[in-house]
Amino acid sequence: MPNYKILILGASYGSLLASKMMFGGHSVKLVCLPAEADLINSEGFRVRMPIRGRKEQIEIDSRKLPGKVSASGPADINPKDYDLIGLAMQEPQYGSPGVRELLDAVAKSRVPCMSIMNMPPLPYMKRIRNVNSELLGPAYTMPAVWDSFDPGTLTLCSPDPQAVRPPEEKVNILQVTLPTNFKVARFDSEKSNEILRNIEKDIDAVRFDAPEGKIELPVKLRVHDSLFVPLAKWAMLLAGNYRCITQDGMRTAQEAVHTNLKEAHSIYEFVLDVCVKLGASRDELVPFEKYAAAAESLSRPASAARALNNGAINIERADKLVQLVAQQQGMSHPLLDAIVILVDERIAANRRKAVAA
């Protein structure tokens, strides 16, 4: 099995996938802020995760893995030096100075690129036949940053595992709160798909040295032929993540789903219906009951809600993207429209405060 050189933009969530790849001996370069890069280069990173049926969680120390990790800012990186590139930042970050130029170089390199964002990159939406991607620009912070991509070289990996950086810890620590699988759609190129399948096999083979012996770890990579499998995350985002946002604050994802289970179920099923209208089959998507059970353990507000509470003037707008896609199919839902209006209002308020400051 070949060892790959992998570039990942984003060291927070990106370190979870990096840790799994490094078990297979692959080398990973993480693009992040200078303070993060210095810490990762000197101390590596740690990923902590719960294991079903085990009282103690495990900690993966990057320094003890067969693969190597290094980190740097976005300057002086040549994407052509890598076999696979991962996009693990939040969508608004791709318009920031330095990152924007690197993303354009990534696009022009034609190196296979896998997005691990909640928000599918605009070129991925071009791969879906029943969508007019030209009308989706308003959902993106800076749609022009995606212009140089060949859609066939870019795919989407659903970021289903939930993870956070504990605020009281150093920034090279990641805590996994929901250890589910990454689900990635195929590339157009079979050569690129072979890279994904080889990494999938490597991750399947991982065994971790625990006190009781070698144990299998959760959080696998699953490669799918269907372009719609990663879009299963849309329903979860609208039933849970964006409903963490309230008029004057935020609530946990568990509260967002279970305070009014009927509402959560209604919008979840609507988003599944949108995906089916686009061409997905029901068995490619996650049933509400399975998501609702998982949401019981989501004891933190979603990142979008936390960002708005911290004064962010841009966040990922998967809510607006789903609304625009639904409108193209002649579909709408009052709860979705209310979410979009609320997020618009919260962002506008944050922008007014930023200008006043």
Salt bridges, closest charged atoms under 4 A:
GLU36 OE2 - ARG165 NH1 2.58
GLU43 OE2 - LYS170 NZ 3.09
GLU59 OE1 - ARG48 NE 2.77
ASP61 OD1 - ARG46 NH1 3.69
ASP61 OD2 - ARG63 NH2 2.96
GLU101 OE2 - ARG100 NH2 3.88
ASP104 OD2 - LYS108 NZ 2.79
ASP160 OD2 - LYS183 NZ 3.11
GLU169 OE2 - ARG48 NH1 2.66
ASP188 OD1 - ARG127 NH2 3.03
ASP188 OD1 - ARG186 NH1 3.77
GLU190 OE2 - ARG197 NH1 2.55
GLU200 OE2 - ARG222 NH1 3.79
ASP202 OD2 - HIS26 NE2 2.61
ASP204 OD1 - ARG222 NH1 3.03
ASP209 OD1 - LYS214 NZ 2.77
GLU212 OE2 - ARG54 NE 2.65
GLU216 OE2 - LYS220 NZ 2.88
ASP225 OD1 - ARG197 NH2 3.96
GLU263 OE1 - ARG243 NH2 3.23
GLU269 OE2 - HIS265 NE2 3.32
GLU269 OE1 - ARG282 NH1 3.23
ASP273 OD1 - ARG282 NH2 2.15
GLU296 OE2 - HIS258 ND1 3.81
ASP319 OD2 - ARG317 NH2 2.85
ASP344 OD1 - ARG317 NH1 2.86
ASP344 OD1 - LYS320 NZ 3.27
